[in-house]
Amino acid sequence: MQEKKNQTQQDKYTVCLAINDKSYQAEGDTIEEALLQLEPENYKTAGVFTIMLGDKKREQYFNIHKTRSLFEKKMFRDFMIKILLIPK
């Protein structure tokens, strides 16, 4: 039973966004699902995204333009998801 729970936990993406002095975190079955659950108050500044899947971790710095575009433009979000993707 415990193995199944750990396996399910490892199949979920965890996305953390650090902007200024605040940190936001969300989980989802896909990166896009997790990103859409993030609700930063002010995303019009640079940020650091940390994407985790099990024990794999990827960190990416986004400047002001990329951070804003990630939340406002679906086409840009789809493009960046391909770059941020961690294979299962």
Beta strands, then each sheet from edge to edge (+ up, - down):
strand 1: 13-19
strand 2: 22-28
strand 3: 47-53
strand 4: 56-62
sheet 1: 2+ 1- 3+ 4-
end
